[in-house]
Amino acid sequence: MQVVMREVCAVITKGTLVDGDMVAVSSAPLLMFSLTECCLPEGASMIGVCVVDASMSCFQLGQVLP
């Protein structure tokens, strides 16, 4: 049995568009949002947030103690 390995040559999804030529065609933001919760030793929890705009190559991180 022969195993053939391939490399990733492009990532093209609505949230992770990385081809510069394709981004220039559309000015619409390409946003991704991530949310996670972490339990702290005191019994409280912390919520982490990340927002990525792939069309502008910027991201923002934050955390909240509810």
PDB file of N, CA, C and O in Angstrom:
ATOM      1  N   MET A   1       0.836  -1.174   0.000  1.00  0.00           N
ATOM      2  CA  MET A   1       0.000   0.000   0.000  1.00  0.00           C
ATOM      3  C   MET A   1       0.883   1.240   0.000  1.00  0.00           C
ATOM      4  O   MET A   1       1.814   1.335   0.800  1.00  0.00           O
ATOM      5  N   GLN A   2       0.608   2.176  -0.871  1.00  0.00           N
ATOM      6  CA  GLN A   2       1.392   3.400  -0.961  1.00  0.00           C
ATOM      7  C   GLN A   2       0.571   4.568  -0.425  1.00  0.00           C
ATOM      8  O   GLN A   2      -0.595   4.740  -0.780  1.00  0.00           O
ATOM      9  N   VAL A   3       1.200   5.369   0.439  1.00  0.00           N
ATOM     10  CA  VAL A   3       0.534   6.541   1.002  1.00  0.00           C
ATOM     11  C   VAL A   3       1.049   7.776   0.279  1.00  0.00           C
ATOM     12  O   VAL A   3       2.257   7.994   0.192  1.00  0.00           O
ATOM     13  N   VAL A   4       0.135   8.577  -0.235  1.00  0.00           N
ATOM     14  CA  VAL A   4       0.501   9.792  -0.947  1.00  0.00           C
ATOM     15  C   VAL A   4       0.136  10.983  -0.065  1.00  0.00           C
ATOM     16  O   VAL A   4      -1.013  11.127   0.354  1.00  0.00           O
ATOM     17  N   MET A   5       1.109  11.820   0.210  1.00  0.00           N
ATOM     18  CA  MET A   5       0.888  13.009   1.040  1.00  0.00           C
ATOM     19  C   MET A   5       0.787  14.230   0.129  1.00  0.00           C
ATOM     20  O   MET A   5       1.529  14.345  -0.847  1.00  0.00           O
ATOM     21  N   ARG A   6      -0.120  15.127   0.445  1.00  0.00           N
ATOM     22  CA  ARG A   6      -0.259  16.377  -0.300  1.00  0.00           C
ATOM     23  C   ARG A   6      -0.119  17.550   0.655  1.00  0.00           C
ATOM     24  O   ARG A   6      -0.390  17.414   1.849  1.00  0.00           O
ATOM     25  N   GLU A   7       0.304  18.710   0.141  1.00  0.00           N
ATOM     26  CA  GLU A   7       0.357  19.914   0.951  1.00  0.00           C
ATOM     27  C   GLU A   7      -0.903  20.732   0.724  1.00  0.00           C
ATOM     28  O   GLU A   7      -1.568  20.625  -0.306  1.00  0.00           O
ATOM     29  N   VAL A   8      -1.206  21.545   1.713  1.00  0.00           N
ATOM     30  CA  VAL A   8      -2.320  22.482   1.558  1.00  0.00           C
ATOM     31  C   VAL A   8      -1.839  23.605   0.655  1.00  0.00           C
ATOM     32  O   VAL A   8      -0.811  24.225   0.930  1.00  0.00           O
ATOM     33  N   CYS A   9      -2.566  23.871  -0.414  1.00  0.00           N
ATOM     34  CA  CYS A   9      -2.150  24.935  -1.339  1.00  0.00           C
ATOM     35  C   CYS A   9      -3.028  26.170  -1.208  1.00  0.00           C
ATOM     36  O   CYS A   9      -2.631  27.246  -1.655  1.00  0.00           O
ATOM     37  N   ALA A  10      -4.219  26.051  -0.604  1.00  0.00           N
ATOM     38  CA  ALA A  10      -5.094  27.213  -0.421  1.00  0.00           C
ATOM     39  C   ALA A  10      -6.107  26.914   0.670  1.00  0.00           C
ATOM     40  O   ALA A  10      -6.558  25.779   0.821  1.00  0.00           O
ATOM     41  N   VAL A  11      -6.455  27.934   1.421  1.00  0.00           N
ATOM     42  CA  VAL A  11      -7.521  27.839   2.413  1.00  0.00           C
ATOM     43  C   VAL A  11      -8.568  28.860   2.001  1.00  0.00           C
ATOM     44  O   VAL A  11      -8.341  30.066   2.092  1.00  0.00           O
ATOM     45  N   ILE A  12      -9.705  28.376   1.552  1.00  0.00           N
ATOM     46  CA  ILE A  12     -10.738  29.290   1.065  1.00  0.00           C
ATOM     47  C   ILE A  12     -12.065  28.908   1.717  1.00  0.00           C
ATOM     48  O   ILE A  12     -12.795  28.049   1.222  1.00  0.00           O
ATOM     49  N   THR A  13     -12.354  29.555   2.820  1.00  0.00           N
ATOM     50  CA  THR A  13     -13.664  29.468   3.453  1.00  0.00           C
ATOM     51  C   THR A  13     -14.085  30.895   3.754  1.00  0.00           C
ATOM     52  O   THR A  13     -13.257  31.804   3.715  1.00  0.00           O
ATOM     53  N   LYS A  14     -15.326  31.100   4.047  1.00  0.00           N
ATOM     54  CA  LYS A  14     -15.821  32.459   4.253  1.00  0.00           C
ATOM     55  C   LYS A  14     -15.068  33.164   5.386  1.00  0.00           C
ATOM     56  O   LYS A  14     -14.816  34.365   5.288  1.00  0.00           O
ATOM     57  N   GLY A  15     -14.705  32.458   6.449  1.00  0.00           N
ATOM     58  CA  GLY A  15     -14.047  33.088   7.587  1.00  0.00           C
ATOM     59  C   GLY A  15     -12.539  33.105   7.526  1.00  0.00           C
ATOM     60  O   GLY A  15     -11.910  33.838   8.290  1.00  0.00           O
ATOM     61  N   THR A  16     -11.928  32.324   6.646  1.00  0.00           N
ATOM     62  CA  THR A  16     -10.464  32.230   6.635  1.00  0.00           C
ATOM     63  C   THR A  16      -9.881  32.475   5.261  1.00  0.00           C
ATOM     64  O   THR A  16      -8.890  31.843   4.894  1.00  0.00           O
ATOM     65  N   LEU A  17     -10.456  33.359   4.507  1.00  0.00           N
ATOM     66  CA  LEU A  17      -9.961  33.674   3.170  1.00  0.00           C
ATOM     67  C   LEU A  17      -8.587  34.327   3.279  1.00  0.00           C
ATOM     68  O   LEU A  17      -8.452  35.384   3.896  1.00  0.00           O
ATOM     69  N   VAL A  18      -7.565  33.708   2.685  1.00  0.00           N
ATOM     70  CA  VAL A  18      -6.201  34.220   2.821  1.00  0.00           C
ATOM     71  C   VAL A  18      -5.572  34.615   1.485  1.00  0.00           C
ATOM     72  O   VAL A  18      -4.422  35.051   1.457  1.00  0.00           O
ATOM     73  N   ASP A  19      -6.292  34.473   0.396  1.00  0.00           N
ATOM     74  CA  ASP A  19      -5.772  34.844  -0.919  1.00  0.00           C
ATOM     75  C   ASP A  19      -5.984  36.343  -1.120  1.00  0.00           C
ATOM     76  O   ASP A  19      -7.124  36.799  -1.198  1.00  0.00           O
ATOM     77  N   GLY A  20      -4.907  37.108  -1.204  1.00  0.00           N
ATOM     78  CA  GLY A  20      -4.980  38.552  -1.313  1.00  0.00           C
ATOM     79  C   GLY A  20      -5.767  39.049  -2.499  1.00  0.00           C
ATOM     80  O   GLY A  20      -6.451  40.068  -2.400  1.00  0.00           O
ATOM     81  N   ASP A  21      -5.688  38.352  -3.629  1.00  0.00           N
ATOM     82  CA  ASP A  21      -6.438  38.766  -4.815  1.00  0.00           C
ATOM     83  C   ASP A  21      -7.941  38.653  -4.593  1.00  0.00           C
ATOM     84  O   ASP A  21      -8.708  39.481  -5.084  1.00  0.00           O
ATOM     85  N   MET A  22      -8.355  37.644  -3.863  1.00  0.00           N
ATOM     86  CA  MET A  22      -9.777  37.454  -3.618  1.00  0.00           C
ATOM     87  C   MET A  22     -10.307  38.433  -2.571  1.00  0.00           C
ATOM     88  O   MET A  22     -11.459  38.860  -2.650  1.00  0.00           O
ATOM     89  N   VAL A  23      -9.482  38.789  -1.600  1.00  0.00           N
ATOM     90  CA  VAL A  23      -9.902  39.743  -0.579  1.00  0.00           C
ATOM     91  C   VAL A  23     -10.102  41.117  -1.198  1.00  0.00           C
ATOM     92  O   VAL A  23     -11.034  41.828  -0.821  1.00  0.00           O
ATOM     93  N   ALA A  24      -9.241  41.510  -2.147  1.00  0.00           N
ATOM     94  CA  ALA A  24      -9.333  42.828  -2.771  1.00  0.00           C
ATOM     95  C   ALA A  24     -10.619  42.995  -3.577  1.00  0.00           C
ATOM     96  O   ALA A  24     -11.087  44.118  -3.767  1.00  0.00           O
ATOM     97  N   VAL A  25     -11.191  41.899  -4.049  1.00  0.00           N
ATOM     98  CA  VAL A  25     -12.405  41.978  -4.856  1.00  0.00           C
ATOM     99  C   VAL A  25     -13.601  42.396  -4.011  1.00  0.00           C
ATOM    100  O   VAL A  25     -14.458  43.141  -4.484  1.00  0.00           O
ATOM    101  N   SER A  26     -13.670  41.937  -2.796  1.00  0.00           N
ATOM    102  CA  SER A  26     -14.809  42.228  -1.929  1.00  0.00           C
ATOM    103  C   SER A  26     -14.355  43.066  -0.734  1.00  0.00           C
ATOM    104  O   SER A  26     -13.325  42.785  -0.120  1.00  0.00           O
ATOM    105  N   SER A  27     -15.132  44.092  -0.415  1.00  0.00           N
ATOM    106  CA  SER A  27     -14.803  44.916   0.745  1.00  0.00           C
ATOM    107  C   SER A  27     -15.582  44.485   1.976  1.00  0.00           C
ATOM    108  O   SER A  27     -15.459  45.110   3.029  1.00  0.00           O
ATOM    109  N   ALA A  28     -16.374  43.441   1.869  1.00  0.00           N
ATOM    110  CA  ALA A  28     -17.165  42.963   3.001  1.00  0.00           C
ATOM    111  C   ALA A  28     -16.244  42.358   4.066  1.00  0.00           C
ATOM    112  O   ALA A  28     -15.293  41.653   3.730  1.00  0.00           O
ATOM    113  N   PRO A  29     -16.518  42.628   5.344  1.00  0.00           N
ATOM    114  CA  PRO A  29     -15.693  42.042   6.398  1.00  0.00           C
ATOM    115  C   PRO A  29     -15.878  40.526   6.461  1.00  0.00           C
ATOM    116  O   PRO A  29     -16.974  40.012   6.235  1.00  0.00           O
ATOM    117  N   LEU A  30     -14.795  39.827   6.771  1.00  0.00           N
ATOM    118  CA  LEU A  30     -14.815  38.377   6.939  1.00  0.00           C
ATOM    119  C   LEU A  30     -14.536  38.101   8.409  1.00  0.00           C
ATOM    120  O   LEU A  30     -13.379  38.003   8.819  1.00  0.00           O
ATOM    121  N   LEU A  31     -15.588  37.978   9.198  1.00  0.00           N
ATOM    122  CA  LEU A  31     -15.451  37.898  10.646  1.00  0.00           C
ATOM    123  C   LEU A  31     -15.555  36.474  11.163  1.00  0.00           C
ATOM    124  O   LEU A  31     -16.342  35.670  10.663  1.00  0.00           O
ATOM    125  N   MET A  32     -14.743  36.174  12.178  1.00  0.00           N
ATOM    126  CA  MET A  32     -14.840  34.935  12.942  1.00  0.00           C
ATOM    127  C   MET A  32     -14.905  35.322  14.408  1.00  0.00           C
ATOM    128  O   MET A  32     -14.297  36.309  14.822  1.00  0.00           O
ATOM    129  N   PHE A  33     -15.634  34.555  15.189  1.00  0.00           N
ATOM    130  CA  PHE A  33     -15.829  34.846  16.603  1.00  0.00           C
ATOM    131  C   PHE A  33     -15.611  33.564  17.380  1.00  0.00           C
ATOM    132  O   PHE A  33     -16.100  32.504  16.988  1.00  0.00           O
ATOM    133  N   SER A  34     -14.874  33.657  18.486  1.00  0.00           N
ATOM    134  CA  SER A  34     -14.628  32.498  19.328  1.00  0.00           C
ATOM    135  C   SER A  34     -14.891  32.872  20.780  1.00  0.00           C
ATOM    136  O   SER A  34     -14.561  33.972  21.222  1.00  0.00           O
ATOM    137  N   LEU A  35     -15.489  31.944  21.508  1.00  0.00           N
ATOM    138  CA  LEU A  35     -15.847  32.172  22.901  1.00  0.00           C
ATOM    139  C   LEU A  35     -15.470  30.925  23.690  1.00  0.00           C
ATOM    140  O   LEU A  35     -15.754  29.807  23.261  1.00  0.00           O
ATOM    141  N   THR A  36     -14.828  31.115  24.847  1.00  0.00           N
ATOM    142  CA  THR A  36     -14.470  29.973  25.684  1.00  0.00           C
ATOM    143  C   THR A  36     -14.670  30.332  27.147  1.00  0.00           C
ATOM    144  O   THR A  36     -14.605  31.503  27.521  1.00  0.00           O
ATOM    145  N   GLU A  37     -14.911  29.332  27.962  1.00  0.00           N
ATOM    146  CA  GLU A  37     -15.095  29.542  29.395  1.00  0.00           C
ATOM    147  C   GLU A  37     -14.063  28.719  30.161  1.00  0.00           C
ATOM    148  O   GLU A  37     -13.784  27.573  29.809  1.00  0.00           O
ATOM    149  N   CYS A  38     -13.503  29.314  31.207  1.00  0.00           N
ATOM    150  CA  CYS A  38     -12.481  28.658  32.021  1.00  0.00           C
ATOM    151  C   CYS A  38     -12.905  28.752  33.488  1.00  0.00           C
ATOM    152  O   CYS A  38     -13.307  29.819  33.953  1.00  0.00           O
ATOM    153  N   CYS A  39     -12.815  27.652  34.205  1.00  0.00           N
ATOM    154  CA  CYS A  39     -13.127  27.655  35.637  1.00  0.00           C
ATOM    155  C   CYS A  39     -11.886  28.057  36.423  1.00  0.00           C
ATOM    156  O   CYS A  39     -10.803  27.512  36.210  1.00  0.00           O
ATOM    157  N   LEU A  40     -12.049  29.017  37.336  1.00  0.00           N
ATOM    158  CA  LEU A  40     -10.958  29.493  38.181  1.00  0.00           C
ATOM    159  C   LEU A  40     -10.943  28.721  39.499  1.00  0.00           C
ATOM    160  O   LEU A  40     -11.967  28.166  39.899  1.00  0.00           O
ATOM    161  N   PRO A  41      -9.788  28.677  40.183  1.00  0.00           N
ATOM    162  CA  PRO A  41      -9.691  27.912  41.437  1.00  0.00           C
ATOM    163  C   PRO A  41     -10.686  28.367  42.510  1.00  0.00           C
ATOM    164  O   PRO A  41     -11.089  27.552  43.340  1.00  0.00           O
ATOM    165  N   GLU A  42     -11.092  29.638  42.519  1.00  0.00           N
ATOM    166  CA  GLU A  42     -12.010  30.148  43.544  1.00  0.00           C
ATOM    167  C   GLU A  42     -13.449  29.703  43.309  1.00  0.00           C
ATOM    168  O   GLU A  42     -14.329  30.034  44.103  1.00  0.00           O
ATOM    169  N   GLY A  43     -13.702  28.973  42.252  1.00  0.00           N
ATOM    170  CA  GLY A  43     -15.046  28.546  41.922  1.00  0.00           C
ATOM    171  C   GLY A  43     -15.731  29.457  40.918  1.00  0.00           C
ATOM    172  O   GLY A  43     -16.814  29.136  40.428  1.00  0.00           O
ATOM    173  N   ALA A  44     -15.116  30.581  40.610  1.00  0.00           N
ATOM    174  CA  ALA A  44     -15.666  31.506  39.611  1.00  0.00           C
ATOM    175  C   ALA A  44     -15.283  31.017  38.219  1.00  0.00           C
ATOM    176  O   ALA A  44     -14.539  30.047  38.073  1.00  0.00           O
ATOM    177  N   SER A  45     -15.792  31.691  37.214  1.00  0.00           N
ATOM    178  CA  SER A  45     -15.418  31.351  35.851  1.00  0.00           C
ATOM    179  C   SER A  45     -14.992  32.612  35.118  1.00  0.00           C
ATOM    180  O   SER A  45     -15.380  33.721  35.483  1.00  0.00           O
ATOM    181  N   MET A  46     -14.189  32.425  34.080  1.00  0.00           N
ATOM    182  CA  MET A  46     -13.726  33.523  33.238  1.00  0.00           C
ATOM    183  C   MET A  46     -14.113  33.183  31.801  1.00  0.00           C
ATOM    184  O   MET A  46     -13.993  32.035  31.372  1.00  0.00           O
ATOM    185  N   ILE A  47     -14.577  34.187  31.065  1.00  0.00           N
ATOM    186  CA  ILE A  47     -14.962  33.990  29.673  1.00  0.00           C
ATOM    187  C   ILE A  47     -13.959  34.721  28.782  1.00  0.00           C
ATOM    188  O   ILE A  47     -13.698  35.908  28.979  1.00  0.00           O
ATOM    189  N   GLY A  48     -13.402  34.013  27.805  1.00  0.00           N
ATOM    190  CA  GLY A  48     -12.464  34.588  26.851  1.00  0.00           C
ATOM    191  C   GLY A  48     -13.134  34.769  25.495  1.00  0.00           C
ATOM    192  O   GLY A  48     -13.915  33.924  25.057  1.00  0.00           O
ATOM    193  N   VAL A  49     -12.818  35.881  24.839  1.00  0.00           N
ATOM    194  CA  VAL A  49     -13.438  36.230  23.558  1.00  0.00           C
ATOM    195  C   VAL A  49     -12.345  36.588  22.557  1.00  0.00           C
ATOM    196  O   VAL A  49     -11.372  37.256  22.907  1.00  0.00           O
ATOM    197  N   CYS A  50     -12.506  36.145  21.317  1.00  0.00           N
ATOM    198  CA  CYS A  50     -11.608  36.534  20.233  1.00  0.00           C
ATOM    199  C   CYS A  50     -12.451  36.829  19.000  1.00  0.00           C
ATOM    200  O   CYS A  50     -13.304  36.030  18.614  1.00  0.00           O
ATOM    201  N   VAL A  51     -12.203  37.991  18.382  1.00  0.00           N
ATOM    202  CA  VAL A  51     -12.870  38.368  17.138  1.00  0.00           C
ATOM    203  C   VAL A  51     -11.789  38.632  16.099  1.00  0.00           C
ATOM    204  O   VAL A  51     -10.864  39.408  16.342  1.00  0.00           O
ATOM    205  N   VAL A  52     -11.903  37.989  14.944  1.00  0.00           N
ATOM    206  CA  VAL A  52     -10.923  38.126  13.866  1.00  0.00           C
ATOM    207  C   VAL A  52     -11.626  38.671  12.626  1.00  0.00           C
ATOM    208  O   VAL A  52     -12.673  38.168  12.220  1.00  0.00           O
ATOM    209  N   ASP A  53     -11.033  39.708  12.030  1.00  0.00           N
ATOM    210  CA  ASP A  53     -11.496  40.212  10.730  1.00  0.00           C
ATOM    211  C   ASP A  53     -10.411  39.854   9.714  1.00  0.00           C
ATOM    212  O   ASP A  53      -9.402  40.548   9.596  1.00  0.00           O
ATOM    213  N   ALA A  54     -10.634  38.765   8.987  1.00  0.00           N
ATOM    214  CA  ALA A  54      -9.630  38.270   8.043  1.00  0.00           C
ATOM    215  C   ALA A  54      -9.423  39.219   6.870  1.00  0.00           C
ATOM    216  O   ALA A  54      -8.352  39.219   6.264  1.00  0.00           O
ATOM    217  N   SER A  55     -10.435  40.035   6.535  1.00  0.00           N
ATOM    218  CA  SER A  55     -10.286  40.955   5.415  1.00  0.00           C
ATOM    219  C   SER A  55      -9.356  42.111   5.752  1.00  0.00           C
ATOM    220  O   SER A  55      -8.772  42.713   4.851  1.00  0.00           O
ATOM    221  N   MET A  56      -9.209  42.431   7.031  1.00  0.00           N
ATOM    222  CA  MET A  56      -8.349  43.539   7.468  1.00  0.00           C
ATOM    223  C   MET A  56      -7.086  43.045   8.169  1.00  0.00           C
ATOM    224  O   MET A  56      -6.244  43.855   8.557  1.00  0.00           O
ATOM    225  N   SER A  57      -6.939  41.733   8.337  1.00  0.00           N
ATOM    226  CA  SER A  57      -5.800  41.132   9.044  1.00  0.00           C
ATOM    227  C   SER A  57      -5.659  41.690  10.458  1.00  0.00           C
ATOM    228  O   SER A  57      -4.560  42.056  10.875  1.00  0.00           O
ATOM    229  N   CYS A  58      -6.763  41.755  11.193  1.00  0.00           N
ATOM    230  CA  CYS A  58      -6.687  42.225  12.573  1.00  0.00           C
ATOM    231  C   CYS A  58      -7.536  41.323  13.470  1.00  0.00           C
ATOM    232  O   CYS A  58      -8.480  40.674  13.020  1.00  0.00           O
ATOM    233  N   PHE A  59      -7.168  41.305  14.752  1.00  0.00           N
ATOM    234  CA  PHE A  59      -7.929  40.527  15.715  1.00  0.00           C
ATOM    235  C   PHE A  59      -7.963  41.260  17.042  1.00  0.00           C
ATOM    236  O   PHE A  59      -7.112  42.105  17.324  1.00  0.00           O
ATOM    237  N   GLN A  60      -8.964  40.924  17.860  1.00  0.00           N
ATOM    238  CA  GLN A  60      -9.098  41.507  19.189  1.00  0.00           C
ATOM    239  C   GLN A  60      -9.372  40.379  20.169  1.00  0.00           C
ATOM    240  O   GLN A  60     -10.154  39.467  19.900  1.00  0.00           O
ATOM    241  N   LEU A  61      -8.708  40.466  21.310  1.00  0.00           N
ATOM    242  CA  LEU A  61      -8.872  39.478  22.372  1.00  0.00           C
ATOM    243  C   LEU A  61      -9.393  40.171  23.618  1.00  0.00           C
ATOM    244  O   LEU A  61      -9.112  41.349  23.839  1.00  0.00           O
ATOM    245  N   GLY A  62     -10.138  39.459  24.420  1.00  0.00           N
ATOM    246  CA  GLY A  62     -10.608  40.016  25.674  1.00  0.00           C
ATOM    247  C   GLY A  62     -11.017  38.909  26.622  1.00  0.00           C
ATOM    248  O   GLY A  62     -11.184  37.756  26.224  1.00  0.00           O
ATOM    249  N   GLN A  63     -11.175  39.279  27.882  1.00  0.00           N
ATOM    250  CA  GLN A  63     -11.639  38.328  28.877  1.00  0.00           C
ATOM    251  C   GLN A  63     -12.550  39.057  29.866  1.00  0.00           C
ATOM    252  O   GLN A  63     -12.386  40.249  30.124  1.00  0.00           O
ATOM    253  N   VAL A  64     -13.512  38.312  30.411  1.00  0.00           N
ATOM    254  CA  VAL A  64     -14.521  38.889  31.292  1.00  0.00           C
ATOM    255  C   VAL A  64     -14.713  37.963  32.479  1.00  0.00           C
ATOM    256  O   VAL A  64     -14.763  36.742  32.331  1.00  0.00           O
ATOM    257  N   LEU A  65     -14.819  38.554  33.648  1.00  0.00           N
ATOM    258  CA  LEU A  65     -15.214  37.814  34.839  1.00  0.00           C
ATOM    259  C   LEU A  65     -16.694  38.108  35.076  1.00  0.00           C
ATOM    260  O   LEU A  65     -17.031  39.193  35.550  1.00  0.00           O
ATOM    261  N   PRO A  66     -17.591  37.162  34.755  1.00  0.00           N
ATOM    262  CA  PRO A  66     -19.037  37.444  34.900  1.00  0.00           C
ATOM    263  C   PRO A  66     -19.468  37.568  36.345  1.00  0.00           C
ATOM    264  O   PRO A  66     -20.645  37.802  36.621  1.00  0.00           O
TER     265      PRO A  66
END
